[in-house]
Structure formats: C-alpha cells, structure tokens
Amino acid sequence: MRTGSQYLSAIDDGRRVYLDGKRVDGVARHPAFAPIAKTVSELFDLAADPASGMTRPGPNGEVVNRLFTAPRSREDLTAFREAATTWARHTHGWVGRSPDHVGAFLAAFASHPDVFGDYAANVTAFQKRVVEEDLYLSYAIIPPQVSRATTASAWDGDLVQVGVAEERADGIVVRGAQMLATGGPVADEILVSCIKPLTPEDTDFALSFVLPVDTEGLKLYCRRPYAPAATSHYDYPLTTRFDETDALLVFDDVFVPWDRVFVYRDVAGVRNQFFETGAHVLGNWQAQIRFSVKLQFLAGLARKVAAVNGVDKFPGVVEKLGELASLVSLVESAVLAAEYTAEPDSAGLWRPGSRALYGAMGLQSELYPRVLAILRDLVGGGVLQVPSSVADMTSPETRADIDRYIYSPGTPAADRVKLFKLAWDAVGSEFAGRHHQYELFYAGAPFVVKGYSFRNYGFDGPVSEVDRFLAGYSEESQ
Ligand SMILES: Cc1cc2nc3c(=O)[nH]c(=O)nc-3n(C[C@H](O)[C@H](O)[C@H](O)COP(=O)(O)OP(=O)(O)OC[C@H]3O[C@@H](n4cnc5c(N)ncnc54)[C@H](O)[C@@H]3O)c2cc1C
C-alpha cells in the first residue's frame, strides 16, 4: 500500500494552485499546505500499518485500504466504520475531507456501473485505480454562488459554472468554475460534478468527470489559509495540523479524455450517480462517523475545562455537560443505528440506513452551534486570559508571572494555558470559524439537508398510525 512519503512526492507535480496572486511552488513544502499534507501522509502510513486493522484483501488477493472499497456484508460495514473511526481519531475529526470521504462515493459509484450507462467502464476502471493506487480524491460538486435564484443556463456570461465548451472525438473541453474543493490543493485527483438540481436547459453543465489536480488548464484559487498565520503548534494546535484549504476550481479550456467522463450532458444522470448508487448515503455516513469523533473530542475538552476551573460539580454546569453528552450521544447513536438498519441493495452494496443517517444530518446545523455555544459558555474569559504566544511561556522575563497568575488548583500554568489555547482554536480562531461554517454547509445548505431527512424518514407509517387512531373514535362514540 502507498506510504505517506509516496503520497507527498506524488502531489509535488507542478499543479496550478494560487495564493495571493501567485502560483504556489510545491504544495507539499509550502507553509499553507505542508501541514495538512503531512497529516494526510500520516493517514496513509496509518492505513498501511497492518496493526491499524484498516486493510482487507483486494480482488487479486493484494492488501488494500478497506475505506476505498464497498462494504459487501454487515461485517464489512462494521469494519468500514471501525476503519473510518481510526482515521477520524487520528485527526480528532478535524479533517472533514480525508481520503475516505470521496473514496466512499467512488466505491458506491463502482458498485452500480449500470447507473452510468455508456460510461460505466470508466467508473469501474477509475475506482480500481483508486483502490490499487490509494488515490486521494477531493470533489467540487456545487456551482459557484453566482445566483441561487436561477441555474447556470440563465446566468450572464458563457460557461460560468463548469460546462462543455467543445466535444471532440477524443474527449471534451470544459470551461468555467465549480466550488468548493476542500483539500483540492493536496489531493491526487478531483471529481467534478453537480449535486444541485439542474433543469433541462442545463445539459451543458450536467457532467461528471475526474481529473488529476495537475491537469493543464486547471487552476485552484484558495481561500486565505490559516496555517501560515498560526504562530506555533502550542498557540494553535488544530490550525497548525488540520487546516484543509478550500479551493474554487477554474477550468481554462481543460481537456477531459472520454475515459475520465462518468456522466455527459445528462441532467438525470448527475443526480442518479449520487442517489441511485448509494454514494450519498455511504459518503455521508463516513462524514457522520468523523463528526461523532469530533464531537467526542469537543465534549472531552468541555469536561476538562470545567474540571480545571473547578465548576464541574455545580448543578448548572452538570446540566450543560449533560446536554453536551446528550447531543454527542445522539450522533454516535445515529451512526450505529444507520449501521443496524443497513441493508444490501440490488448490487450487494450494504447501504447504511437512510432514516437514521439523514435524521442526524438534518439536525447538524443546530447541533454543532449548540455544542460550540456550550463550550464557549464553559471556557468563559479563560480563552483570552492566556499569554500572547508560547514566547511568554519560554521567556524568563514573563514566565514567573504566568506561573503565578494563570494556573488552577492541581493544574500548573503550562497545562492550563495549553488547554485554553486548544479550546480557543476549537471555538474562536479563524480555523474554528471555518469549521463552524463547514459543519453547517458541507453536506448542503441546512434546508437541503433537512429535505433529505424529510424524504428518507418514511412518514407513511406514522401518518397511517395517526389515521388508525383517528378512525378509532367519532362524534358518536364520545
Ligand atoms: C467550509 C466548506 C467546505 C466545503 N467543502 C466542499 C467540498 O469539499 N466539495 C464541494 O463540492 N462543496 C463543498 N462545500 C460547498 C457546500 O457543499 C455548499 O456550501 C453547500 O452545498 C451550500 O451551497 P452554497 O454554499 O452555495 O449555499 P446556498 O445554496 O447559496 O445557500 C445559502 C443560504 O441561502 C438560502 N437558500 C439558497 N437557496 C435556497 C432555496 N432554494 N430555498 C431556501 N433557501 C435558500 C439558504 O438559507 C442557505 O442557507 C463546502 C462548503 C463549506 C462552507
């Protein structure tokens, strides 16, 4: 299996990643991307270590990462969850688009080649490469936020959302942009498609294809990276390890050979790839596994802060910690309930139960802000009553005051400052703010995600139960 250092060399390929008006020279060495690339390289090393339990035999008896393969039994599904948990624990849930996210989408795509019609062989061949070569895919499946009042065919300007500029005998030429490839700058390849509903007028934009990040004409415009501004690991322990840069993709007449096309000018096809294959449910189950690990980490942080401040026996604080415990347990339980209610589909892919999965996802936009609010409440001003940087800890001129005034019973300054700086990086730093936005939007705007919950709950049973109850009495029977 691929090692971390093989991955790091692979992404050093001249890709066109832009920051501050300039092209980045070598993402794996650049201060904005080197930290997250190192974290991803650790994930690959972890998966390749037989002790991690993340491997399974591949189709030819070789050893492969099970997270890139489709679960084909209940035991497989459980092992998938355990492997996804192992990766998530390595980042404590702070890396949203680790390679298992889009990997899960691809595994489900390949389980249902029929959904891709004439392009089926492209999907299965590519997914075989993902498994054999341990490829890290990012995806950009949302149109640029030009206007949500209409779809791209009604926008001013030619091909603003990525679409077909030219069809050739050997492939297609695409032009335009798509948002928002988290991890794109450090991925091997990118899946480009559109999950937002399109109209019959949007066929030019009804595409799905994969490309290496270094493809000629593909440019990645990154939002402001937070890692370079972070002063040290000590001051920003999360930012300095887990800052996945989000990137807008721009396609300057990019050539896509036919063997990399999954869906072509097919409005129904782009939706079917996500929902008919089981990709949406498997990929989002991975996301909820990661989310539950992150919530556990935040709960641990809150519990520790309360103990250090000596407030953890006060009834009001116990109530807050109890609420936090309930919120976290709900997500943990939904992950397990989705596994418990999983069923094999017509192709033998074990799909996590959609009712439990989307039930949890639908509440994520309320649940994450509530968890942050409880943590913010418990940390009080402690996250600001910290020295400006680790330099105040190491300087003989300042350290004595820090030791004398920033401590708690049983918790010397060194430990207290470290804990509260971590808490700030979780709730208050720029990285924390981005994570807040991420958890609200990564699976779609909240109204979209609640729509999944609405459609997958299965209201027929509860409605007929109410009907039966109503039928049991009448005006006459009172
Ligand atoms: C940090 C982060 C990372 C991301 N990573 C990725 C990634 O890796 N890959 C990827 O493809 N995408 C990614 N996304 C994009 C994400 O999928 C989108 O943000 C999400 O689908 C919502 O789309 P939008 O941002 O355009 O919001 P919009 O759809 O514009 O919604 C914004 C708000 O407008 C309102 N609104 C819009 N349309 C309607 C409507 N029809 N009815 C009612 N209200 C409406 C809603 O209140 C909504 O909350 C990421 C986003 C964030 C914030």
The ligand as an SDF file (V2000), in Angstrom:
LIG
                    3D

 53 58  0  0  0  0  0  0  0  0999 V2000
  -16.0780   25.0150    4.6560 C   0  0  0  0  0  0  0  0  0  0  0  0
  -16.7810   24.4230    3.4890 C   0  0  0  0  0  0  0  0  0  0  0  0
  -16.2260   23.3550    2.8170 C   0  0  0  0  0  0  0  0  0  0  0  0
  -16.8620   22.8330    1.6970 C   0  0  0  0  0  0  0  0  0  0  0  0
  -16.2940   21.7680    1.0340 N   0  0  0  0  0  0  0  0  0  0  0  0
  -16.8500   21.3420   -0.1050 C   0  0  0  0  0  0  0  0  0  0  0  0
  -16.2480   20.2980   -0.8700 C   0  0  0  0  0  0  0  0  0  0  0  0
  -15.2400   19.7090   -0.4880 O   0  0  0  0  0  0  0  0  0  0  0  0
  -16.7980   19.9860   -2.0710 N   0  0  0  0  0  0  0  0  0  0  0  0
  -17.9200   20.6040   -2.5220 C   0  0  0  0  0  0  0  0  0  0  0  0
  -18.3650   20.2750   -3.6170 O   0  0  0  0  0  0  0  0  0  0  0  0
  -18.5370   21.5500   -1.8050 N   0  0  0  0  0  0  0  0  0  0  0  0
  -18.0290   21.9290   -0.6210 C   0  0  0  0  0  0  0  0  0  0  0  0
  -18.6190   22.9340    0.0820 N   0  0  0  0  0  0  0  0  0  0  0  0
  -19.7570   23.6280   -0.5320 C   0  0  0  0  0  0  0  0  0  0  0  0
  -21.0280   23.1740    0.0800 C   0  0  0  0  0  0  0  0  0  0  0  0
  -21.3950   21.9740   -0.4990 O   0  0  0  0  0  0  0  0  0  0  0  0
  -22.0140   24.2940   -0.1550 C   0  0  0  0  0  0  0  0  0  0  0  0
  -21.6380   25.3540    0.6900 O   0  0  0  0  0  0  0  0  0  0  0  0
  -23.4270   23.8510    0.1480 C   0  0  0  0  0  0  0  0  0  0  0  0
  -23.8650   22.9210   -0.7970 O   0  0  0  0  0  0  0  0  0  0  0  0
  -24.4030   25.0110    0.1690 C   0  0  0  0  0  0  0  0  0  0  0  0
  -24.3280   25.7060   -1.0420 O   0  0  0  0  0  0  0  0  0  0  0  0
  -23.9680   27.2330   -1.0330 P   0  0  0  0  0  0  0  0  0  0  0  0
  -22.7870   27.4320   -0.1660 O   0  0  0  0  0  0  0  0  0  0  0  0
  -23.8950   27.6810   -2.3980 O   0  0  0  0  0  0  0  0  0  0  0  0
  -25.1560   27.9040   -0.2690 O   0  0  0  0  0  0  0  0  0  0  0  0
  -26.5150   28.3800   -0.9200 P   0  0  0  0  0  0  0  0  0  0  0  0
  -27.1640   27.2490   -1.6290 O   0  0  0  0  0  0  0  0  0  0  0  0
  -26.2890   29.6160   -1.6860 O   0  0  0  0  0  0  0  0  0  0  0  0
  -27.3030   28.6910    0.3920 O   0  0  0  0  0  0  0  0  0  0  0  0
  -27.0210   29.8120    1.2230 C   0  0  0  0  0  0  0  0  0  0  0  0
  -28.2810   30.1240    2.0020 C   0  0  0  0  0  0  0  0  0  0  0  0
  -29.2390   30.6440    1.0760 O   0  0  0  0  0  0  0  0  0  0  0  0
  -30.5060   30.1200    1.3360 C   0  0  0  0  0  0  0  0  0  0  0  0
  -31.0400   29.4610    0.1450 N   0  0  0  0  0  0  0  0  0  0  0  0
  -30.3790   29.2050   -1.0150 C   0  0  0  0  0  0  0  0  0  0  0  0
  -31.2130   28.6150   -1.8790 N   0  0  0  0  0  0  0  0  0  0  0  0
  -32.4000   28.4870   -1.2670 C   0  0  0  0  0  0  0  0  0  0  0  0
  -33.6610   27.9240   -1.6250 C   0  0  0  0  0  0  0  0  0  0  0  0
  -33.8910   27.3880   -2.8250 N   0  0  0  0  0  0  0  0  0  0  0  0
  -34.6560   27.9260   -0.7090 N   0  0  0  0  0  0  0  0  0  0  0  0
  -34.4700   28.4380    0.5130 C   0  0  0  0  0  0  0  0  0  0  0  0
  -33.3100   28.9930    0.9200 N   0  0  0  0  0  0  0  0  0  0  0  0
  -32.2890   29.0070    0.0480 C   0  0  0  0  0  0  0  0  0  0  0  0
  -30.3730   29.1450    2.4710 C   0  0  0  0  0  0  0  0  0  0  0  0
  -30.8440   29.7440    3.6440 O   0  0  0  0  0  0  0  0  0  0  0  0
  -28.9030   28.8890    2.6060 C   0  0  0  0  0  0  0  0  0  0  0  0
  -28.5890   28.6540    3.9410 O   0  0  0  0  0  0  0  0  0  0  0  0
  -18.0550   23.4220    1.2370 C   0  0  0  0  0  0  0  0  0  0  0  0
  -18.6160   24.4940    1.9350 C   0  0  0  0  0  0  0  0  0  0  0  0
  -18.0070   24.9940    3.0580 C   0  0  0  0  0  0  0  0  0  0  0  0
  -18.6510   26.1500    3.7740 C   0  0  0  0  0  0  0  0  0  0  0  0
  1  2  1  0
  2  3  1  0
  2 52  2  0
  3  4  2  0
  4  5  1  0
  4 50  1  0
  5  6  2  0
  6  7  1  0
  6 13  1  0
  7  8  2  0
  7  9  1  0
  9 10  1  0
 10 11  2  0
 10 12  1  0
 12 13  2  0
 13 14  1  0
 14 15  1  0
 14 50  1  0
 15 16  1  0
 16 17  1  0
 16 18  1  0
 18 19  1  0
 18 20  1  0
 20 21  1  0
 20 22  1  0
 22 23  1  0
 23 24  1  0
 24 25  2  0
 24 26  1  0
 24 27  1  0
 27 28  1  0
 28 29  2  0
 28 30  1  0
 28 31  1  0
 31 32  1  0
 32 33  1  0
 33 34  1  0
 33 48  1  0
 34 35  1  0
 35 36  1  0
 35 46  1  0
 36 37  1  0
 36 45  1  0
 37 38  2  0
 38 39  1  0
 39 40  1  0
 39 45  2  0
 40 41  1  0
 40 42  2  0
 42 43  1  0
 43 44  2  0
 44 45  1  0
 46 47  1  0
 46 48  1  0
 48 49  1  0
 50 51  2  0
 51 52  1  0
 52 53  1  0
M  END
$$$$
